[in-house]
Amino acid sequence: MPPGRCSIVPLADGNELALYNVAGEFFATDNSCPHHCAPLADGRLCGHLIECGWHGWQFDVRDGRCLTVNEPIATYRVVVEDGLIRIEI
């Protein structure tokens, strides 16, 4: 996954996470925007900010803080080991 890109990570329970590569550092959040459940991985990633493609809400992928309103998203620790990306949920 190249820097500046997002990817969807499906979970066994049917939910999804969004995985982001920011300059070689990986971050993970819920893939659902709290405003109408838009898929965040389909949004625009600019540095540490993901912008929802539906209504423009912006979130910091490091801590889930929403810069638009007071509606944070969950974040998950990401560890890269032996070339594998592991998301701790």
PDB file of N, CA, C and O in Angstrom:
ATOM      1  N   MET A   1       0.854  -1.164   0.000  1.00  0.00           N
ATOM      2  CA  MET A   1       0.000   0.000   0.000  1.00  0.00           C
ATOM      3  C   MET A   1       0.906   1.235   0.000  1.00  0.00           C
ATOM      4  O   MET A   1       1.608   1.487   0.980  1.00  0.00           O
ATOM      5  N   PRO A   2       0.895   1.997  -1.080  1.00  0.00           N
ATOM      6  CA  PRO A   2       1.789   3.158  -1.179  1.00  0.00           C
ATOM      7  C   PRO A   2       1.389   4.306  -0.246  1.00  0.00           C
ATOM      8  O   PRO A   2       0.225   4.407   0.141  1.00  0.00           O
ATOM      9  N   PRO A   3       2.340   5.167   0.116  1.00  0.00           N
ATOM     10  CA  PRO A   3       2.034   6.328   0.945  1.00  0.00           C
ATOM     11  C   PRO A   3       0.948   7.197   0.311  1.00  0.00           C
ATOM     12  O   PRO A   3       0.876   7.343  -0.910  1.00  0.00           O
ATOM     13  N   GLY A   4       0.099   7.776   1.181  1.00  0.00           N
ATOM     14  CA  GLY A   4      -0.983   8.636   0.714  1.00  0.00           C
ATOM     15  C   GLY A   4      -2.231   7.894   0.313  1.00  0.00           C
ATOM     16  O   GLY A   4      -3.170   8.494  -0.210  1.00  0.00           O
ATOM     17  N   ARG A   5      -2.259   6.598   0.549  1.00  0.00           N
ATOM     18  CA  ARG A   5      -3.417   5.785   0.157  1.00  0.00           C
ATOM     19  C   ARG A   5      -4.186   5.261   1.354  1.00  0.00           C
ATOM     20  O   ARG A   5      -3.671   5.204   2.470  1.00  0.00           O
ATOM     21  N   CYS A   6      -5.449   4.874   1.096  1.00  0.00           N
ATOM     22  CA  CYS A   6      -6.341   4.278   2.085  1.00  0.00           C
ATOM     23  C   CYS A   6      -6.782   2.922   1.554  1.00  0.00           C
ATOM     24  O   CYS A   6      -6.817   2.697   0.344  1.00  0.00           O
ATOM     25  N   SER A   7      -7.113   2.036   2.457  1.00  0.00           N
ATOM     26  CA  SER A   7      -7.603   0.722   2.065  1.00  0.00           C
ATOM     27  C   SER A   7      -8.667   0.274   3.058  1.00  0.00           C
ATOM     28  O   SER A   7      -8.637   0.653   4.229  1.00  0.00           O
ATOM     29  N   ILE A   8      -9.598  -0.527   2.584  1.00  0.00           N
ATOM     30  CA  ILE A   8     -10.643  -1.088   3.439  1.00  0.00           C
ATOM     31  C   ILE A   8     -10.166  -2.434   3.970  1.00  0.00           C
ATOM     32  O   ILE A   8      -9.632  -3.253   3.222  1.00  0.00           O
ATOM     33  N   VAL A   9     -10.365  -2.656   5.277  1.00  0.00           N
ATOM     34  CA  VAL A   9     -10.021  -3.918   5.920  1.00  0.00           C
ATOM     35  C   VAL A   9     -11.318  -4.526   6.438  1.00  0.00           C
ATOM     36  O   VAL A   9     -11.864  -4.049   7.433  1.00  0.00           O
ATOM     37  N   PRO A  10     -11.828  -5.584   5.775  1.00  0.00           N
ATOM     38  CA  PRO A  10     -13.068  -6.213   6.253  1.00  0.00           C
ATOM     39  C   PRO A  10     -12.805  -7.042   7.511  1.00  0.00           C
ATOM     40  O   PRO A  10     -11.767  -7.693   7.632  1.00  0.00           O
ATOM     41  N   LEU A  11     -13.749  -7.009   8.436  1.00  0.00           N
ATOM     42  CA  LEU A  11     -13.660  -7.791   9.670  1.00  0.00           C
ATOM     43  C   LEU A  11     -14.621  -8.965   9.609  1.00  0.00           C
ATOM     44  O   LEU A  11     -15.590  -8.943   8.850  1.00  0.00           O
ATOM     45  N   ALA A  12     -14.353  -9.982  10.402  1.00  0.00           N
ATOM     46  CA  ALA A  12     -15.174 -11.196  10.407  1.00  0.00           C
ATOM     47  C   ALA A  12     -16.624 -10.922  10.775  1.00  0.00           C
ATOM     48  O   ALA A  12     -17.513 -11.651  10.337  1.00  0.00           O
ATOM     49  N   ASP A  13     -16.885  -9.881  11.577  1.00  0.00           N
ATOM     50  CA  ASP A  13     -18.250  -9.585  12.009  1.00  0.00           C
ATOM     51  C   ASP A  13     -19.040  -8.750  11.000  1.00  0.00           C
ATOM     52  O   ASP A  13     -20.175  -8.358  11.274  1.00  0.00           O
ATOM     53  N   GLY A  14     -18.443  -8.476   9.830  1.00  0.00           N
ATOM     54  CA  GLY A  14     -19.127  -7.705   8.796  1.00  0.00           C
ATOM     55  C   GLY A  14     -18.801  -6.220   8.822  1.00  0.00           C
ATOM     56  O   GLY A  14     -19.121  -5.509   7.869  1.00  0.00           O
ATOM     57  N   ASN A  15     -18.173  -5.734   9.886  1.00  0.00           N
ATOM     58  CA  ASN A  15     -17.754  -4.338   9.941  1.00  0.00           C
ATOM     59  C   ASN A  15     -16.472  -4.148   9.139  1.00  0.00           C
ATOM     60  O   ASN A  15     -15.874  -5.117   8.671  1.00  0.00           O
ATOM     61  N   GLU A  16     -16.055  -2.896   8.984  1.00  0.00           N
ATOM     62  CA  GLU A  16     -14.847  -2.587   8.228  1.00  0.00           C
ATOM     63  C   GLU A  16     -14.011  -1.553   8.969  1.00  0.00           C
ATOM     64  O   GLU A  16     -14.535  -0.706   9.691  1.00  0.00           O
ATOM     65  N   LEU A  17     -12.707  -1.641   8.776  1.00  0.00           N
ATOM     66  CA  LEU A  17     -11.787  -0.613   9.233  1.00  0.00           C
ATOM     67  C   LEU A  17     -11.212   0.060   8.006  1.00  0.00           C
ATOM     68  O   LEU A  17     -11.228  -0.500   6.910  1.00  0.00           O
ATOM     69  N   ALA A  18     -10.706   1.258   8.195  1.00  0.00           N
ATOM     70  CA  ALA A  18      -9.976   1.959   7.143  1.00  0.00           C
ATOM     71  C   ALA A  18      -8.515   1.981   7.572  1.00  0.00           C
ATOM     72  O   ALA A  18      -8.202   2.324   8.712  1.00  0.00           O
ATOM     73  N   LEU A  19      -7.622   1.615   6.656  1.00  0.00           N
ATOM     74  CA  LEU A  19      -6.189   1.612   6.908  1.00  0.00           C
ATOM     75  C   LEU A  19      -5.566   2.702   6.055  1.00  0.00           C
ATOM     76  O   LEU A  19      -5.850   2.798   4.861  1.00  0.00           O
ATOM     77  N   TYR A  20      -4.716   3.527   6.661  1.00  0.00           N
ATOM     78  CA  TYR A  20      -4.111   4.672   5.977  1.00  0.00           C
ATOM     79  C   TYR A  20      -2.590   4.560   6.022  1.00  0.00           C
ATOM     80  O   TYR A  20      -2.025   4.157   7.039  1.00  0.00           O
ATOM     81  N   ASN A  21      -1.935   4.912   4.936  1.00  0.00           N
ATOM     82  CA  ASN A  21      -0.473   4.997   4.905  1.00  0.00           C
ATOM     83  C   ASN A  21      -0.124   6.474   4.777  1.00  0.00           C
ATOM     84  O   ASN A  21      -0.323   7.080   3.725  1.00  0.00           O
ATOM     85  N   VAL A  22       0.395   7.042   5.852  1.00  0.00           N
ATOM     86  CA  VAL A  22       0.781   8.452   5.866  1.00  0.00           C
ATOM     87  C   VAL A  22       2.309   8.499   5.910  1.00  0.00           C
ATOM     88  O   VAL A  22       2.912   8.321   6.969  1.00  0.00           O
ATOM     89  N   ALA A  23       2.926   8.739   4.760  1.00  0.00           N
ATOM     90  CA  ALA A  23       4.391   8.849   4.655  1.00  0.00           C
ATOM     91  C   ALA A  23       5.103   7.634   5.252  1.00  0.00           C
ATOM     92  O   ALA A  23       6.142   7.773   5.898  1.00  0.00           O
ATOM     93  N   GLY A  24       4.538   6.443   5.031  1.00  0.00           N
ATOM     94  CA  GLY A  24       5.157   5.214   5.508  1.00  0.00           C
ATOM     95  C   GLY A  24       4.736   4.778   6.896  1.00  0.00           C
ATOM     96  O   GLY A  24       5.149   3.714   7.355  1.00  0.00           O
ATOM     97  N   GLU A  25       3.925   5.570   7.575  1.00  0.00           N
ATOM     98  CA  GLU A  25       3.402   5.214   8.895  1.00  0.00           C
ATOM     99  C   GLU A  25       1.925   4.842   8.738  1.00  0.00           C
ATOM    100  O   GLU A  25       1.168   5.545   8.070  1.00  0.00           O
ATOM    101  N   PHE A  26       1.526   3.730   9.359  1.00  0.00           N
ATOM    102  CA  PHE A  26       0.172   3.229   9.187  1.00  0.00           C
ATOM    103  C   PHE A  26      -0.726   3.580  10.366  1.00  0.00           C
ATOM    104  O   PHE A  26      -0.304   3.568  11.522  1.00  0.00           O
ATOM    105  N   PHE A  27      -1.986   3.895  10.037  1.00  0.00           N
ATOM    106  CA  PHE A  27      -3.019   4.224  11.023  1.00  0.00           C
ATOM    107  C   PHE A  27      -4.293   3.494  10.616  1.00  0.00           C
ATOM    108  O   PHE A  27      -4.505   3.214   9.436  1.00  0.00           O
ATOM    109  N   ALA A  28      -5.145   3.185  11.600  1.00  0.00           N
ATOM    110  CA  ALA A  28      -6.419   2.521  11.312  1.00  0.00           C
ATOM    111  C   ALA A  28      -7.533   3.171  12.119  1.00  0.00           C
ATOM    112  O   ALA A  28      -7.342   3.557  13.272  1.00  0.00           O
ATOM    113  N   THR A  29      -8.703   3.285  11.489  1.00  0.00           N
ATOM    114  CA  THR A  29      -9.900   3.825  12.135  1.00  0.00           C
ATOM    115  C   THR A  29     -11.098   2.996  11.700  1.00  0.00           C
ATOM    116  O   THR A  29     -10.998   2.148  10.813  1.00  0.00           O
ATOM    117  N   ASP A  30     -12.235   3.257  12.340  1.00  0.00           N
ATOM    118  CA  ASP A  30     -13.484   2.731  11.787  1.00  0.00           C
ATOM    119  C   ASP A  30     -13.606   3.268  10.371  1.00  0.00           C
ATOM    120  O   ASP A  30     -13.113   4.357  10.076  1.00  0.00           O
ATOM    121  N   ASN A  31     -14.253   2.522   9.498  1.00  0.00           N
ATOM    122  CA  ASN A  31     -14.406   2.966   8.118  1.00  0.00           C
ATOM    123  C   ASN A  31     -15.701   3.724   7.900  1.00  0.00           C
ATOM    124  O   ASN A  31     -16.026   4.071   6.765  1.00  0.00           O
ATOM    125  N   SER A  32     -16.435   3.984   8.944  1.00  0.00           N
ATOM    126  CA  SER A  32     -17.746   4.605   8.812  1.00  0.00           C
ATOM    127  C   SER A  32     -17.756   6.011   9.411  1.00  0.00           C
ATOM    128  O   SER A  32     -17.476   6.183  10.597  1.00  0.00           O
ATOM    129  N   CYS A  33     -18.073   7.003   8.602  1.00  0.00           N
ATOM    130  CA  CYS A  33     -18.218   8.370   9.095  1.00  0.00           C
ATOM    131  C   CYS A  33     -19.478   8.430   9.963  1.00  0.00           C
ATOM    132  O   CYS A  33     -20.512   7.888   9.574  1.00  0.00           O
ATOM    133  N   PRO A  34     -19.414   9.076  11.126  1.00  0.00           N
ATOM    134  CA  PRO A  34     -20.597   9.147  11.983  1.00  0.00           C
ATOM    135  C   PRO A  34     -21.759   9.921  11.351  1.00  0.00           C
ATOM    136  O   PRO A  34     -22.888   9.836  11.834  1.00  0.00           O
ATOM    137  N   HIS A  35     -21.500  10.661  10.295  1.00  0.00           N
ATOM    138  CA  HIS A  35     -22.533  11.421   9.605  1.00  0.00           C
ATOM    139  C   HIS A  35     -22.976  10.627   8.376  1.00  0.00           C
ATOM    140  O   HIS A  35     -22.337  10.718   7.327  1.00  0.00           O
ATOM    141  N   HIS A  36     -24.024   9.875   8.480  1.00  0.00           N
ATOM    142  CA  HIS A  36     -24.618   9.085   7.393  1.00  0.00           C
ATOM    143  C   HIS A  36     -23.786   7.884   6.970  1.00  0.00           C
ATOM    144  O   HIS A  36     -24.007   7.353   5.882  1.00  0.00           O
ATOM    145  N   CYS A  37     -22.833   7.431   7.791  1.00  0.00           N
ATOM    146  CA  CYS A  37     -22.106   6.168   7.605  1.00  0.00           C
ATOM    147  C   CYS A  37     -21.344   6.046   6.285  1.00  0.00           C
ATOM    148  O   CYS A  37     -21.215   4.938   5.763  1.00  0.00           O
ATOM    149  N   ALA A  38     -20.851   7.116   5.747  1.00  0.00           N
ATOM    150  CA  ALA A  38     -20.067   7.058   4.503  1.00  0.00           C
ATOM    151  C   ALA A  38     -18.760   6.312   4.745  1.00  0.00           C
ATOM    152  O   ALA A  38     -18.193   6.408   5.833  1.00  0.00           O
ATOM    153  N   PRO A  39     -18.269   5.565   3.746  1.00  0.00           N
ATOM    154  CA  PRO A  39     -17.005   4.849   3.896  1.00  0.00           C
ATOM    155  C   PRO A  39     -15.814   5.817   3.836  1.00  0.00           C
ATOM    156  O   PRO A  39     -15.550   6.420   2.796  1.00  0.00           O
ATOM    157  N   LEU A  40     -15.107   5.957   4.950  1.00  0.00           N
ATOM    158  CA  LEU A  40     -14.010   6.917   5.014  1.00  0.00           C
ATOM    159  C   LEU A  40     -12.850   6.553   4.085  1.00  0.00           C
ATOM    160  O   LEU A  40     -12.177   7.444   3.567  1.00  0.00           O
ATOM    161  N   ALA A  41     -12.607   5.268   3.870  1.00  0.00           N
ATOM    162  CA  ALA A  41     -11.506   4.853   2.989  1.00  0.00           C
ATOM    163  C   ALA A  41     -11.717   5.315   1.555  1.00  0.00           C
ATOM    164  O   ALA A  41     -10.776   5.319   0.761  1.00  0.00           O
ATOM    165  N   ASP A  42     -12.935   5.702   1.215  1.00  0.00           N
ATOM    166  CA  ASP A  42     -13.213   6.237  -0.125  1.00  0.00           C
ATOM    167  C   ASP A  42     -12.999   7.749  -0.181  1.00  0.00           C
ATOM    168  O   ASP A  42     -13.132   8.362  -1.240  1.00  0.00           O
ATOM    169  N   GLY A  43     -12.669   8.339   0.957  1.00  0.00           N
ATOM    170  CA  GLY A  43     -12.474   9.783   1.025  1.00  0.00           C
ATOM    171  C   GLY A  43     -11.096  10.204   0.553  1.00  0.00           C
ATOM    172  O   GLY A  43     -10.356   9.413  -0.032  1.00  0.00           O
ATOM    173  N   ARG A  44     -10.758  11.463   0.814  1.00  0.00           N
ATOM    174  CA  ARG A  44      -9.479  12.031   0.378  1.00  0.00           C
ATOM    175  C   ARG A  44      -8.555  12.148   1.574  1.00  0.00           C
ATOM    176  O   ARG A  44      -8.881  12.802   2.565  1.00  0.00           O
ATOM    177  N   LEU A  45      -7.379  11.497   1.473  1.00  0.00           N
ATOM    178  CA  LEU A  45      -6.379  11.547   2.526  1.00  0.00           C
ATOM    179  C   LEU A  45      -5.365  12.631   2.194  1.00  0.00           C
ATOM    180  O   LEU A  45      -4.760  12.623   1.122  1.00  0.00           O
ATOM    181  N   CYS A  46      -5.184  13.564   3.124  1.00  0.00           N
ATOM    182  CA  CYS A  46      -4.222  14.653   2.951  1.00  0.00           C
ATOM    183  C   CYS A  46      -3.419  14.750   4.245  1.00  0.00           C
ATOM    184  O   CYS A  46      -3.904  15.289   5.240  1.00  0.00           O
ATOM    185  N   GLY A  47      -2.202  14.231   4.232  1.00  0.00           N
ATOM    186  CA  GLY A  47      -1.425  14.155   5.461  1.00  0.00           C
ATOM    187  C   GLY A  47      -2.128  13.249   6.446  1.00  0.00           C
ATOM    188  O   GLY A  47      -2.486  12.122   6.103  1.00  0.00           O
ATOM    189  N   HIS A  48      -2.332  13.720   7.663  1.00  0.00           N
ATOM    190  CA  HIS A  48      -3.006  12.931   8.689  1.00  0.00           C
ATOM    191  C   HIS A  48      -4.517  13.137   8.708  1.00  0.00           C
ATOM    192  O   HIS A  48      -5.190  12.657   9.621  1.00  0.00           O
ATOM    193  N   LEU A  49      -5.055  13.835   7.727  1.00  0.00           N
ATOM    194  CA  LEU A  49      -6.494  14.092   7.692  1.00  0.00           C
ATOM    195  C   LEU A  49      -7.179  13.279   6.606  1.00  0.00           C
ATOM    196  O   LEU A  49      -6.736  13.251   5.458  1.00  0.00           O
ATOM    197  N   ILE A  50      -8.267  12.616   6.987  1.00  0.00           N
ATOM    198  CA  ILE A  50      -9.134  11.963   6.008  1.00  0.00           C
ATOM    199  C   ILE A  50     -10.405  12.791   5.922  1.00  0.00           C
ATOM    200  O   ILE A  50     -11.008  13.145   6.935  1.00  0.00           O
ATOM    201  N   GLU A  51     -10.799  13.090   4.691  1.00  0.00           N
ATOM    202  CA  GLU A  51     -12.016  13.868   4.471  1.00  0.00           C
ATOM    203  C   GLU A  51     -13.082  12.956   3.890  1.00  0.00           C
ATOM    204  O   GLU A  51     -12.869  12.325   2.855  1.00  0.00           O
ATOM    205  N   CYS A  52     -14.216  12.886   4.547  1.00  0.00           N
ATOM    206  CA  CYS A  52     -15.336  12.074   4.086  1.00  0.00           C
ATOM    207  C   CYS A  52     -15.763  12.554   2.703  1.00  0.00           C
ATOM    208  O   CYS A  52     -15.966  13.748   2.481  1.00  0.00           O
ATOM    209  N   GLY A  53     -15.893  11.618   1.788  1.00  0.00           N
ATOM    210  CA  GLY A  53     -16.250  11.951   0.417  1.00  0.00           C
ATOM    211  C   GLY A  53     -17.698  12.375   0.231  1.00  0.00           C
ATOM    212  O   GLY A  53     -18.046  12.918  -0.818  1.00  0.00           O
ATOM    213  N   TRP A  54     -18.552  12.140   1.226  1.00  0.00           N
ATOM    214  CA  TRP A  54     -19.959  12.487   1.077  1.00  0.00           C
ATOM    215  C   TRP A  54     -20.261  13.919   1.481  1.00  0.00           C
ATOM    216  O   TRP A  54     -20.926  14.644   0.741  1.00  0.00           O
ATOM    217  N   HIS A  55     -19.779  14.340   2.655  1.00  0.00           N
ATOM    218  CA  HIS A  55     -20.141  15.672   3.157  1.00  0.00           C
ATOM    219  C   HIS A  55     -18.968  16.486   3.670  1.00  0.00           C
ATOM    220  O   HIS A  55     -19.173  17.561   4.234  1.00  0.00           O
ATOM    221  N   GLY A  56     -17.742  16.006   3.490  1.00  0.00           N
ATOM    222  CA  GLY A  56     -16.560  16.792   3.812  1.00  0.00           C
ATOM    223  C   GLY A  56     -16.114  16.823   5.259  1.00  0.00           C
ATOM    224  O   GLY A  56     -15.223  17.598   5.606  1.00  0.00           O
ATOM    225  N   TRP A  57     -16.712  15.994   6.121  1.00  0.00           N
ATOM    226  CA  TRP A  57     -16.223  15.974   7.498  1.00  0.00           C
ATOM    227  C   TRP A  57     -14.780  15.512   7.485  1.00  0.00           C
ATOM    228  O   TRP A  57     -14.416  14.631   6.707  1.00  0.00           O
ATOM    229  N   GLN A  58     -13.947  16.105   8.348  1.00  0.00           N
ATOM    230  CA  GLN A  58     -12.526  15.780   8.397  1.00  0.00           C
ATOM    231  C   GLN A  58     -12.160  15.177   9.743  1.00  0.00           C
ATOM    232  O   GLN A  58     -12.607  15.634  10.795  1.00  0.00           O
ATOM    233  N   PHE A  59     -11.325  14.127   9.683  1.00  0.00           N
ATOM    234  CA  PHE A  59     -10.885  13.413  10.878  1.00  0.00           C
ATOM    235  C   PHE A  59      -9.369  13.262  10.863  1.00  0.00           C
ATOM    236  O   PHE A  59      -8.765  13.065   9.809  1.00  0.00           O
ATOM    237  N   ASP A  60      -8.767  13.356  12.037  1.00  0.00           N
ATOM    238  CA  ASP A  60      -7.338  13.093  12.192  1.00  0.00           C
ATOM    239  C   ASP A  60      -7.192  11.587  12.394  1.00  0.00           C
ATOM    240  O   ASP A  60      -7.717  11.038  13.363  1.00  0.00           O
ATOM    241  N   VAL A  61      -6.479  10.913  11.484  1.00  0.00           N
ATOM    242  CA  VAL A  61      -6.363   9.453  11.553  1.00  0.00           C
ATOM    243  C   VAL A  61      -5.511   8.985  12.732  1.00  0.00           C
ATOM    244  O   VAL A  61      -5.537   7.803  13.073  1.00  0.00           O
ATOM    245  N   ARG A  62      -4.758   9.886  13.359  1.00  0.00           N
ATOM    246  CA  ARG A  62      -3.923   9.516  14.503  1.00  0.00           C
ATOM    247  C   ARG A  62      -4.733   9.303  15.769  1.00  0.00           C
ATOM    248  O   ARG A  62      -4.432   8.404  16.555  1.00  0.00           O
ATOM    249  N   ASP A  63      -5.762  10.123  15.976  1.00  0.00           N
ATOM    250  CA  ASP A  63      -6.521  10.035  17.233  1.00  0.00           C
ATOM    251  C   ASP A  63      -8.038  10.004  17.038  1.00  0.00           C
ATOM    252  O   ASP A  63      -8.778   9.924  18.019  1.00  0.00           O
ATOM    253  N   GLY A  64      -8.512  10.067  15.799  1.00  0.00           N
ATOM    254  CA  GLY A  64      -9.943   9.985  15.517  1.00  0.00           C
ATOM    255  C   GLY A  64     -10.709  11.276  15.726  1.00  0.00           C
ATOM    256  O   GLY A  64     -11.923  11.321  15.523  1.00  0.00           O
ATOM    257  N   ARG A  65     -10.004  12.334  16.134  1.00  0.00           N
ATOM    258  CA  ARG A  65     -10.663  13.620  16.403  1.00  0.00           C
ATOM    259  C   ARG A  65     -11.269  14.178  15.115  1.00  0.00           C
ATOM    260  O   ARG A  65     -10.633  14.167  14.061  1.00  0.00           O
ATOM    261  N   CYS A  66     -12.493  14.659  15.215  1.00  0.00           N
ATOM    262  CA  CYS A  66     -13.162  15.285  14.073  1.00  0.00           C
ATOM    263  C   CYS A  66     -12.895  16.787  14.118  1.00  0.00           C
ATOM    264  O   CYS A  66     -13.108  17.428  15.147  1.00  0.00           O
ATOM    265  N   LEU A  67     -12.434  17.339  13.017  1.00  0.00           N
ATOM    266  CA  LEU A  67     -12.140  18.758  12.947  1.00  0.00           C
ATOM    267  C   LEU A  67     -13.353  19.572  12.524  1.00  0.00           C
ATOM    268  O   LEU A  67     -13.323  20.802  12.575  1.00  0.00           O
ATOM    269  N   THR A  68     -14.416  18.901  12.108  1.00  0.00           N
ATOM    270  CA  THR A  68     -15.607  19.565  11.604  1.00  0.00           C
ATOM    271  C   THR A  68     -16.639  19.786  12.704  1.00  0.00           C
ATOM    272  O   THR A  68     -17.159  20.889  12.871  1.00  0.00           O
ATOM    273  N   VAL A  69     -16.924  18.736  13.442  1.00  0.00           N
ATOM    274  CA  VAL A  69     -17.876  18.777  14.561  1.00  0.00           C
ATOM    275  C   VAL A  69     -17.290  17.946  15.696  1.00  0.00           C
ATOM    276  O   VAL A  69     -16.177  17.435  15.568  1.00  0.00           O
ATOM    277  N   ASN A  70     -18.004  17.801  16.791  1.00  0.00           N
ATOM    278  CA  ASN A  70     -17.526  17.015  17.925  1.00  0.00           C
ATOM    279  C   ASN A  70     -18.024  15.574  17.831  1.00  0.00           C
ATOM    280  O   ASN A  70     -18.791  15.130  18.685  1.00  0.00           O
ATOM    281  N   GLU A  71     -17.597  14.842  16.805  1.00  0.00           N
ATOM    282  CA  GLU A  71     -17.998  13.449  16.583  1.00  0.00           C
ATOM    283  C   GLU A  71     -16.767  12.627  16.218  1.00  0.00           C
ATOM    284  O   GLU A  71     -16.518  12.398  15.034  1.00  0.00           O
ATOM    285  N   PRO A  72     -15.988  12.175  17.207  1.00  0.00           N
ATOM    286  CA  PRO A  72     -14.780  11.414  16.881  1.00  0.00           C
ATOM    287  C   PRO A  72     -15.101  10.017  16.351  1.00  0.00           C
ATOM    288  O   PRO A  72     -16.222   9.524  16.478  1.00  0.00           O
ATOM    289  N   ILE A  73     -14.086   9.396  15.754  1.00  0.00           N
ATOM    290  CA  ILE A  73     -14.194   8.009  15.300  1.00  0.00           C
ATOM    291  C   ILE A  73     -13.176   7.178  16.076  1.00  0.00           C
ATOM    292  O   ILE A  73     -12.187   7.709  16.582  1.00  0.00           O
ATOM    293  N   ALA A  74     -13.423   5.885  16.165  1.00  0.00           N
ATOM    294  CA  ALA A  74     -12.510   4.987  16.878  1.00  0.00           C
ATOM    295  C   ALA A  74     -11.230   4.794  16.061  1.00  0.00           C
ATOM    296  O   ALA A  74     -11.262   4.726  14.832  1.00  0.00           O
ATOM    297  N   THR A  75     -10.112   4.708  16.771  1.00  0.00           N
ATOM    298  CA  THR A  75      -8.822   4.428  16.144  1.00  0.00           C
ATOM    299  C   THR A  75      -8.275   3.127  16.720  1.00  0.00           C
ATOM    300  O   THR A  75      -8.673   2.693  17.802  1.00  0.00           O
ATOM    301  N   TYR A  76      -7.361   2.516  15.984  1.00  0.00           N
ATOM    302  CA  TYR A  76      -6.778   1.238  16.377  1.00  0.00           C
ATOM    303  C   TYR A  76      -5.273   1.278  16.174  1.00  0.00           C
ATOM    304  O   TYR A  76      -4.788   1.852  15.199  1.00  0.00           O
ATOM    305  N   ARG A  77      -4.546   0.677  17.080  1.00  0.00           N
ATOM    306  CA  ARG A  77      -3.088   0.637  16.987  1.00  0.00           C
ATOM    307  C   ARG A  77      -2.672  -0.277  15.832  1.00  0.00           C
ATOM    308  O   ARG A  77      -3.220  -1.366  15.660  1.00  0.00           O
ATOM    309  N   VAL A  78      -1.706   0.179  15.053  1.00  0.00           N
ATOM    310  CA  VAL A  78      -1.191  -0.588  13.923  1.00  0.00           C
ATOM    311  C   VAL A  78       0.282  -0.887  14.181  1.00  0.00           C
ATOM    312  O   VAL A  78       1.058  -0.004  14.545  1.00  0.00           O
ATOM    313  N   VAL A  79       0.650  -2.159  13.983  1.00  0.00           N
ATOM    314  CA  VAL A  79       2.032  -2.595  14.161  1.00  0.00           C
ATOM    315  C   VAL A  79       2.459  -3.298  12.875  1.00  0.00           C
ATOM    316  O   VAL A  79       1.728  -4.138  12.348  1.00  0.00           O
ATOM    317  N   VAL A  80       3.641  -2.953  12.373  1.00  0.00           N
ATOM    318  CA  VAL A  80       4.204  -3.629  11.206  1.00  0.00           C
ATOM    319  C   VAL A  80       5.339  -4.510  11.694  1.00  0.00           C
ATOM    320  O   VAL A  80       6.319  -4.021  12.256  1.00  0.00           O
ATOM    321  N   GLU A  81       5.200  -5.827  11.475  1.00  0.00           N
ATOM    322  CA  GLU A  81       6.191  -6.797  11.916  1.00  0.00           C
ATOM    323  C   GLU A  81       6.480  -7.772  10.791  1.00  0.00           C
ATOM    324  O   GLU A  81       5.562  -8.358  10.218  1.00  0.00           O
ATOM    325  N   ASP A  82       7.748  -7.944  10.475  1.00  0.00           N
ATOM    326  CA  ASP A  82       8.161  -8.899   9.447  1.00  0.00           C
ATOM    327  C   ASP A  82       7.409  -8.680   8.136  1.00  0.00           C
ATOM    328  O   ASP A  82       7.065  -9.642   7.448  1.00  0.00           O
ATOM    329  N   GLY A  83       7.152  -7.415   7.790  1.00  0.00           N
ATOM    330  CA  GLY A  83       6.473  -7.102   6.548  1.00  0.00           C
ATOM    331  C   GLY A  83       4.963  -7.263   6.574  1.00  0.00           C
ATOM    332  O   GLY A  83       4.300  -7.041   5.561  1.00  0.00           O
ATOM    333  N   LEU A  84       4.412  -7.646   7.720  1.00  0.00           N
ATOM    334  CA  LEU A  84       2.964  -7.808   7.863  1.00  0.00           C
ATOM    335  C   LEU A  84       2.392  -6.638   8.667  1.00  0.00           C
ATOM    336  O   LEU A  84       3.012  -6.158   9.617  1.00  0.00           O
ATOM    337  N   ILE A  85       1.212  -6.193   8.272  1.00  0.00           N
ATOM    338  CA  ILE A  85       0.521  -5.113   8.976  1.00  0.00           C
ATOM    339  C   ILE A  85      -0.502  -5.743   9.910  1.00  0.00           C
ATOM    340  O   ILE A  85      -1.390  -6.474   9.472  1.00  0.00           O
ATOM    341  N   ARG A  86      -0.372  -5.454  11.196  1.00  0.00           N
ATOM    342  CA  ARG A  86      -1.299  -6.001  12.190  1.00  0.00           C
ATOM    343  C   ARG A  86      -2.049  -4.850  12.844  1.00  0.00           C
ATOM    344  O   ARG A  86      -1.441  -3.893  13.323  1.00  0.00           O
ATOM    345  N   ILE A  87      -3.376  -4.949  12.861  1.00  0.00           N
ATOM    346  CA  ILE A  87      -4.215  -3.941  13.500  1.00  0.00           C
ATOM    347  C   ILE A  87      -4.770  -4.548  14.790  1.00  0.00           C
ATOM    348  O   ILE A  87      -5.402  -5.604  14.766  1.00  0.00           O
ATOM    349  N   GLU A  88      -4.530  -3.882  15.897  1.00  0.00           N
ATOM    350  CA  GLU A  88      -5.000  -4.370  17.180  1.00  0.00           C
ATOM    351  C   GLU A  88      -6.410  -3.867  17.448  1.00  0.00           C
ATOM    352  O   GLU A  88      -6.632  -2.669  17.627  1.00  0.00           O
ATOM    353  N   ILE A  89      -7.360  -4.796  17.474  1.00  0.00           N
ATOM    354  CA  ILE A  89      -8.762  -4.426  17.726  1.00  0.00           C
ATOM    355  C   ILE A  89      -9.260  -5.061  19.004  1.00  0.00           C
ATOM    356  O   ILE A  89     -10.416  -4.865  19.381  1.00  0.00           O
TER     357      ILE A  89
END
